[in-house]
Amino acid sequence: MRRRKAKYICFSITVFALSITISEAGETPPAPVLAAASLQAPAVISATPPAPAQPTPAVPPPSPVPPPSPVPATSPVPATAAAPQAAPAPAAATASHPAPPLAVPSRLPRESVPSIVAPPEEKQPDRVLSQGEVDRQLSTNREEELEAAASKGFFVSAQEDGGRKDAGHYPGLMGRINAFIRYFQNAGRSKFELYLTRSGKYADMMRGILARYGLPGDLIYLALIESGFSPKAYSVANAAGPWQFIAGTGRRYGLRIDWWADERRDYEKSTHAAASYLRDLYGMFESWPLAAAAYNAGEGKIQKAVARYKSDDYAELIRHRYLKQETKDYVPKMLAALTIAKEPEKYGFEGVKYEEPLEFDKVTVPGGTDLRALGLLIGVPYESLREWNPELRRFCTPPNQENYEIRLPIGYGKIAEEQMEEIREEAGVTFLLHSVKKGESLESLADRYHTTVPILQELNGLKGTRLRRSARLVIPVTGLSGEEAVPGKELSSEQVEAALKRFDDGGRRTRTVRVRKGDTLSRIAKRTGVPVDELAAANGLKTKGRLKVGRRLRLPGTAVQLAGNPVDSPRGGKKERKHVVRRGDTLSKIAKTYGVTPQQISERNNLREGQAPRRGRVLHIPLES
C-alpha cells in the first residue's frame, strides 16, 4: 500500500512539474530551437500550430536542455536584425496620449552580447565597418532610453489646481475657460509668461506652415498647451516635441524617429505633421472643438462619444461621463490660453519680452557629418548647432542617410557652401571596430580617437566605464580619407593616429575660404567677418594685392573665436551684426567685443535687466551707421 502511494505521489509531482514547464513555455519551441533562432536575422516566428503529439503510455520527466552552440569568435558583428519599425498607431492612438500597449516588454536583465567578444590578439588592427554593420551593432547594443525625465506637465497641474470637478457634472464650457484664465493669471503666471515669451520665436513660422494647409493660425495654441512651444518637451506618455507626438502617430505622418534623429523635436517638420493630422481630424468631424478634442483623446474616442450621445456639439458631450476629465478640459485650456495671448495686457501680462522670430540658413551636408568638426570648420559652436537642430539626437548627422539638411545661423549657409569640399573631406565620421587590449580604458580610447566617453558608451550600450579585455567596441573617427574609410579595410593604430594628426593639423584650428571671381581682400573680409589686415597677414599678402581665382585663403582663428554672424545687415536704417552666444559669454564681454554697451544689446534683444543670454542664442548687435 505504501509503495503504491509513494508511486502515486512521485507520479503526481512529475506531472505537476511538467505542467508548470509547459505553462511557462506556452507555444514557444524548445529552448535549443529558440537559441538557434535568436542568432538568425531576421527572426521569424511561424504562425503554424505544432503537430499534435503522439499519445504515450507514461509521461517521462523532461530531459535536460543542452546549451546552445557558442558564436564563433571570428565573426566581428553578428547578423542580427535591425530594430523593427513600429507599426502605425491604431485609430484610437493620439498625438499626446497613446492607446494602452498590447504587450509589456520584459524587464529582465539583458544577456551579454556575444558580438563584442574577440580573439585575444594584442596587435589586432581596427576594421572599418559598413553602415549595415553599424546599424546591426547598434540594434544589438542599445536600449531605448528617455532623453528627458518624464514629469507631470504644467497643464496637468493646471487641470488639478484649476479645480477638478466631479466627472458626472461638468460646469460648462465658459465656466472652465474662465477657471483656466484665472489659473494662468495667478498660480500658473510665471510659466505662462515664459511660454508667451517663447512664442515669439516660433509663432510666425508655425502660422505660416498652418496657412499652407488651409488651417487657422490660432491652432498654434495647441502647441502652447501641449509643450509651451518647447522642442525638448517630453511627457510621461512618451510624447515628444512642441506638438507632443507619440512615436506611432509621428511616423504615420512622415516623421523620422530612430536612434540618430527624432523629428518630433524638429519645430518645422513636426508642425507640418501636426497640420496634416489636424486637417484630417477636421475633415472627419467638421468641428474644430471636436478636432482638438480628438487630437488629445483620439479620433475613435470622440467618434464613440458622438454616436453614444447622438450629438456633435462639444459643449454637450463634455456634460456626460464618457470623456475623461483631461479631454473635457483640453479645449477650455486652449481657448483660455488663446484669449490671454491675443490681449496679454488686458489680463495683466504687461511688458512681455517676446523672443526674436526664427531666422536661419539651411544647407545640405553629407550624412554622418561630425557636428563638432563642422562647427570648427565654419566657426559655429557645437552647442549652437545642437540648438538649431534639436531633432539630432547624437553627435553627427544620421550616417545611414546620404545627405541631411541642417539649419545654421543667418550668414553661415554661404560659408558652409564655400567649405563643402573641406566638410566632405574632414568632417565625415567613420566607424571602426576596435578590439580592447590590456590596459585600455574608455578614457584612454576616447583620448586616442579624439572622441568622448559618453559617445563611446552610447554607441556600445555601456552603462559604466569598465571594459572587459578582448571586448570589441564601435569607435567613431573623424577625418579619415576616402581610401582609408573603405568598409572592411583594416587600419593599424599607427595609420589611425596619423590620420587624426593630419586632421588636427588641418581645418580644425583654422578655416579657409576659396577666392571667387571678382573677390578682393576687403570683400572676403566683409563676407567672413575677419579684418582685412589680419586676413592679409595670415596669408602673406598685401592689403591691396590681387587675388588668384580658386586660391584658398586661411582665416585666422580669431574669426572662430569672435564672430557671431559674419555679415553686417541693415535693419531700420542701421547696421547690425549677429553674435552666437558661446560658453563663458556675458553681456559685458560681448558688448566690449563689439564696442557697444550691455544696455544696447539688452534693449535690442528684449532681454530683462540682468538676464544672461543662453548659450547658442543669436543676439542682434546694434552698430552705428
Solvent accessible surface area in square Angstrom, and as a share of the most:
residue,aa,sasa,rsa
1,M,184,0.82
2,R,215,0.78
3,R,202,0.74
4,R,182,0.67
5,K,126,0.53
6,A,59,0.46
7,K,145,0.62
8,Y,150,0.57
9,I,85,0.43
10,C,84,0.50
11,F,110,0.46
12,S,45,0.29
13,I,110,0.56
14,T,30,0.17
15,V,59,0.34
16,F,134,0.56
17,A,48,0.37
18,L,38,0.19
19,S,53,0.34
20,I,73,0.37
21,T,66,0.38
22,I,104,0.53
23,S,84,0.54
24,E,138,0.62
25,A,43,0.33
26,G,51,0.49
27,E,159,0.71
28,T,76,0.44
29,P,55,0.34
30,P,92,0.58
31,A,52,0.41
32,P,50,0.32
33,V,77,0.44
34,L,81,0.40
35,A,23,0.18
36,A,57,0.44
37,A,39,0.30
38,S,72,0.47
39,L,74,0.37
40,Q,112,0.50
41,A,45,0.35
42,P,95,0.60
43,A,68,0.53
44,V,125,0.72
45,I,160,0.81
46,S,83,0.54
47,A,106,0.82
48,T,107,0.62
49,P,105,0.66
50,P,103,0.65
51,A,91,0.71
52,P,121,0.76
53,A,98,0.76
54,Q,148,0.66
55,P,127,0.80
56,T,93,0.54
57,P,146,0.92
58,A,63,0.49
59,V,58,0.34
60,P,93,0.58
61,P,99,0.62
62,P,72,0.46
63,S,91,0.59
64,P,125,0.79
65,V,91,0.52
66,P,81,0.51
67,P,118,0.74
68,P,83,0.52
69,S,87,0.56
70,P,122,0.77
71,V,43,0.25
72,P,91,0.57
73,A,46,0.36
74,T,109,0.63
75,S,44,0.28
76,P,32,0.20
77,V,14,0.08
78,P,19,0.12
79,A,61,0.48
80,T,30,0.17
81,A,46,0.36
82,A,59,0.46
83,A,46,0.36
84,P,124,0.78
85,Q,133,0.59
86,A,54,0.42
87,A,81,0.63
88,P,97,0.61
89,A,13,0.10
90,P,82,0.52
91,A,64,0.50
92,A,50,0.38
93,A,2,0.02
94,T,1,0.00
95,A,0,0.00
96,S,7,0.04
97,H,64,0.29
98,P,61,0.39
99,A,33,0.25
100,P,114,0.71
101,P,107,0.67
102,L,186,0.93
103,A,78,0.61
104,V,122,0.70
105,P,103,0.65
106,S,90,0.58
107,R,219,0.80
108,L,143,0.71
109,P,122,0.77
110,R,118,0.43
111,E,156,0.70
112,S,98,0.64
113,V,27,0.15
114,P,64,0.40
115,S,3,0.02
116,I,27,0.14
117,V,62,0.36
118,A,4,0.03
119,P,33,0.20
120,P,107,0.67
121,E,99,0.44
122,E,75,0.34
123,K,190,0.81
124,Q,40,0.18
125,P,47,0.30
126,D,5,0.02
127,R,46,0.17
128,V,2,0.01
129,L,10,0.05
130,S,35,0.23
131,Q,55,0.24
132,G,34,0.33
133,E,29,0.13
134,V,1,0.00
135,D,37,0.19
136,R,76,0.28
137,Q,2,0.01
138,L,1,0.01
139,S,26,0.17
140,T,24,0.14
141,N,6,0.03
142,R,48,0.17
143,E,74,0.33
144,E,134,0.60
145,E,72,0.32
146,L,98,0.49
147,E,79,0.35
148,A,35,0.27
149,A,95,0.73
150,A,44,0.34
151,S,73,0.47
152,K,120,0.51
153,G,36,0.35
154,F,21,0.09
155,F,16,0.07
156,V,65,0.37
157,S,27,0.17
158,A,0,0.00
159,Q,10,0.04
160,E,68,0.31
161,D,94,0.49
162,G,17,0.17
163,G,27,0.26
164,R,130,0.47
165,K,88,0.37
166,D,100,0.52
167,A,51,0.39
168,G,27,0.26
169,H,128,0.57
170,Y,3,0.01
171,P,57,0.36
172,G,4,0.04
173,L,44,0.22
174,M,122,0.55
175,G,35,0.34
176,R,1,0.00
177,I,13,0.07
178,N,64,0.33
179,A,12,0.09
180,F,1,0.00
181,I,18,0.09
182,R,136,0.50
183,Y,19,0.07
184,F,0,0.00
185,Q,53,0.23
186,N,105,0.54
187,A,79,0.61
188,G,2,0.02
189,R,83,0.30
190,S,88,0.57
191,K,101,0.43
192,F,0,0.00
193,E,42,0.19
194,L,81,0.40
195,Y,25,0.10
196,L,2,0.01
197,T,16,0.09
198,R,54,0.20
199,S,11,0.07
200,G,14,0.14
201,K,27,0.11
202,Y,10,0.04
203,A,17,0.13
204,D,93,0.48
205,M,34,0.15
206,M,0,0.00
207,R,78,0.28
208,G,37,0.36
209,I,10,0.05
210,L,0,0.00
211,A,69,0.53
212,R,179,0.65
213,Y,49,0.19
214,G,68,0.66
215,L,16,0.08
216,P,59,0.37
217,G,21,0.20
218,D,42,0.22
219,L,8,0.04
220,I,2,0.01
221,Y,15,0.06
222,L,0,0.00
223,A,0,0.00
224,L,0,0.00
225,I,9,0.05
226,E,30,0.14
227,S,14,0.09
228,G,0,0.00
229,F,1,0.00
230,S,21,0.14
231,P,15,0.09
232,K,128,0.54
233,A,22,0.17
234,Y,37,0.14
235,S,26,0.17
236,V,108,0.62
237,A,21,0.16
238,N,81,0.41
239,A,0,0.00
240,A,0,0.00
241,G,0,0.00
242,P,1,0.00
243,W,0,0.00
244,Q,8,0.04
245,F,0,0.00
246,I,13,0.07
247,A,32,0.25
248,G,12,0.12
249,T,0,0.00
250,G,0,0.00
251,R,70,0.25
252,R,81,0.29
253,Y,46,0.18
254,G,66,0.63
255,L,10,0.05
256,R,51,0.19
257,I,15,0.08
258,D,40,0.21
259,W,10,0.03
260,W,5,0.02
261,A,0,0.00
262,D,4,0.02
263,E,15,0.07
264,R,15,0.05
265,R,12,0.05
266,D,2,0.01
267,Y,5,0.02
268,E,30,0.13
269,K,77,0.32
270,S,0,0.00
271,T,0,0.00
272,H,53,0.23
273,A,3,0.03
274,A,0,0.00
275,A,0,0.00
276,S,25,0.16
277,Y,2,0.01
278,L,0,0.00
279,R,115,0.42
280,D,67,0.35
281,L,1,0.01
282,Y,82,0.31
283,G,57,0.55
284,M,87,0.39
285,F,25,0.11
286,E,135,0.61
287,S,26,0.17
288,W,66,0.23
289,P,55,0.34
290,L,1,0.01
291,A,0,0.00
292,A,4,0.03
293,A,0,0.00
294,A,0,0.00
295,Y,0,0.00
296,N,4,0.02
297,A,24,0.19
298,G,0,0.00
299,E,12,0.05
300,G,13,0.13
301,K,57,0.24
302,I,1,0.00
303,Q,84,0.37
304,K,130,0.55
305,A,1,0.00
306,V,38,0.22
307,A,70,0.54
308,R,144,0.52
309,Y,58,0.22
310,K,180,0.76
311,S,24,0.15
312,D,96,0.50
313,D,75,0.39
314,Y,9,0.03
315,A,34,0.27
316,E,65,0.29
317,L,1,0.00
318,I,0,0.00
319,R,118,0.43
320,H,59,0.26
321,R,173,0.63
322,Y,43,0.16
323,L,5,0.03
324,K,147,0.62
325,Q,21,0.10
326,E,52,0.23
327,T,5,0.03
328,K,1,0.00
329,D,0,0.00
330,Y,8,0.03
331,V,5,0.03
332,P,0,0.00
333,K,10,0.04
334,M,16,0.07
335,L,56,0.28
336,A,0,0.00
337,A,0,0.00
338,L,33,0.16
339,T,41,0.24
340,I,0,0.00
341,A,17,0.13
342,K,103,0.44
343,E,88,0.40
344,P,13,0.08
345,E,105,0.47
346,K,142,0.60
347,Y,42,0.16
348,G,24,0.23
349,F,1,0.00
350,E,113,0.51
351,G,63,0.60
352,V,19,0.11
353,K,80,0.34
354,Y,79,0.30
355,E,31,0.14
356,E,35,0.16
357,P,61,0.39
358,L,26,0.13
359,E,79,0.36
360,F,42,0.18
361,D,34,0.18
362,K,88,0.37
363,V,8,0.05
364,T,65,0.38
365,V,0,0.00
366,P,24,0.15
367,G,20,0.19
368,G,3,0.03
369,T,1,0.00
370,D,17,0.09
371,L,0,0.00
372,R,105,0.38
373,A,1,0.01
374,L,0,0.00
375,G,4,0.04
376,L,62,0.31
377,L,3,0.01
378,I,0,0.00
379,G,2,0.02
380,V,4,0.02
381,P,21,0.13
382,Y,36,0.14
383,E,43,0.19
384,S,0,0.00
385,L,0,0.00
386,R,73,0.27
387,E,47,0.21
388,W,21,0.07
389,N,0,0.00
390,P,18,0.11
391,E,2,0.01
392,L,2,0.01
393,R,32,0.12
394,R,15,0.05
395,F,8,0.03
396,C,0,0.00
397,T,0,0.00
398,P,0,0.00
399,P,23,0.14
400,N,66,0.34
401,Q,65,0.29
402,E,149,0.67
403,N,58,0.30
404,Y,5,0.02
405,E,91,0.41
406,I,1,0.01
407,R,10,0.04
408,L,0,0.00
409,P,0,0.00
410,I,54,0.27
411,G,10,0.10
412,Y,5,0.02
413,G,5,0.05
414,K,128,0.54
415,I,6,0.03
416,A,0,0.00
417,E,108,0.48
418,E,24,0.11
419,Q,3,0.01
420,M,31,0.14
421,E,83,0.37
422,E,18,0.08
423,I,1,0.01
424,R,134,0.49
425,E,102,0.46
426,E,38,0.17
427,A,0,0.00
428,G,29,0.28
429,V,20,0.12
430,T,15,0.09
431,F,8,0.03
432,L,0,0.00
433,L,10,0.05
434,H,3,0.02
435,S,6,0.04
436,V,8,0.04
437,K,43,0.18
438,K,151,0.64
439,G,78,0.75
440,E,25,0.11
441,S,39,0.25
442,L,0,0.00
443,E,94,0.42
444,S,46,0.30
445,L,0,0.00
446,A,7,0.06
447,D,114,0.59
448,R,93,0.34
449,Y,3,0.01
450,H,82,0.36
451,T,24,0.14
452,T,49,0.28
453,V,32,0.19
454,P,85,0.54
455,I,21,0.11
456,L,0,0.00
457,Q,36,0.16
458,E,55,0.25
459,L,0,0.00
460,N,9,0.05
461,G,27,0.25
462,L,43,0.21
463,K,174,0.74
464,G,42,0.40
465,T,61,0.36
466,R,227,0.83
467,L,39,0.19
468,R,121,0.44
469,R,128,0.47
470,S,23,0.15
471,A,3,0.03
472,R,12,0.04
473,L,2,0.01
474,V,1,0.00
475,I,0,0.00
476,P,7,0.05
477,V,0,0.00
478,T,12,0.07
479,G,9,0.08
480,L,14,0.07
481,S,45,0.29
482,G,66,0.63
483,E,144,0.64
484,E,30,0.14
485,A,31,0.24
486,V,79,0.45
487,P,81,0.51
488,G,40,0.39
489,K,78,0.33
490,E,104,0.47
491,L,1,0.00
492,S,40,0.26
493,S,58,0.38
494,E,119,0.54
495,Q,81,0.36
496,V,3,0.02
497,E,114,0.51
498,A,56,0.44
499,A,1,0.00
500,L,5,0.02
501,K,130,0.55
502,R,121,0.44
503,F,8,0.03
504,D,28,0.14
505,D,96,0.50
506,G,34,0.33
507,G,8,0.08
508,R,53,0.19
509,R,167,0.61
510,T,26,0.15
511,R,7,0.02
512,T,30,0.17
513,V,3,0.02
514,R,86,0.31
515,V,2,0.01
516,R,106,0.39
517,K,183,0.78
518,G,47,0.45
519,D,18,0.09
520,T,65,0.38
521,L,2,0.01
522,S,68,0.44
523,R,137,0.50
524,I,0,0.00
525,A,8,0.06
526,K,128,0.54
527,R,31,0.11
528,T,2,0.01
529,G,17,0.16
530,V,3,0.02
531,P,69,0.43
532,V,46,0.26
533,D,91,0.47
534,E,66,0.30
535,L,0,0.00
536,A,3,0.02
537,A,82,0.64
538,A,31,0.24
539,N,21,0.11
540,G,72,0.69
541,L,42,0.21
542,K,165,0.70
543,T,65,0.38
544,K,189,0.80
545,G,30,0.29
546,R,236,0.86
547,L,28,0.14
548,K,159,0.68
549,V,92,0.53
550,G,35,0.34
551,R,94,0.34
552,R,66,0.24
553,L,0,0.00
554,R,115,0.42
555,L,2,0.01
556,P,26,0.17
557,G,23,0.23
558,T,55,0.32
559,A,6,0.05
560,V,30,0.17
561,Q,125,0.56
562,L,92,0.46
563,A,7,0.06
564,G,0,0.00
565,N,3,0.01
566,P,2,0.01
567,V,55,0.32
568,D,34,0.18
569,S,35,0.22
570,P,110,0.69
571,R,115,0.42
572,G,81,0.78
573,G,71,0.69
574,K,129,0.54
575,K,95,0.40
576,E,7,0.03
577,R,53,0.19
578,K,16,0.07
579,H,8,0.04
580,V,0,0.00
581,V,2,0.01
582,R,37,0.13
583,R,171,0.62
584,G,58,0.56
585,D,28,0.14
586,T,73,0.42
587,L,24,0.12
588,S,74,0.48
589,K,114,0.48
590,I,2,0.01
591,A,2,0.02
592,K,178,0.75
593,T,61,0.35
594,Y,32,0.12
595,G,69,0.67
596,V,23,0.13
597,T,64,0.37
598,P,43,0.27
599,Q,117,0.52
600,Q,82,0.36
601,I,0,0.00
602,S,19,0.12
603,E,137,0.62
604,R,55,0.20
605,N,0,0.00
606,N,61,0.31
607,L,8,0.04
608,R,109,0.40
609,E,178,0.80
610,G,78,0.75
611,Q,65,0.29
612,A,82,0.63
613,P,12,0.08
614,R,92,0.34
615,R,98,0.36
616,G,1,0.01
617,R,24,0.09
618,V,25,0.15
619,L,0,0.00
620,H,8,0.03
621,I,0,0.00
622,P,34,0.21
623,L,44,0.22
624,E,162,0.72
625,S,113,0.73
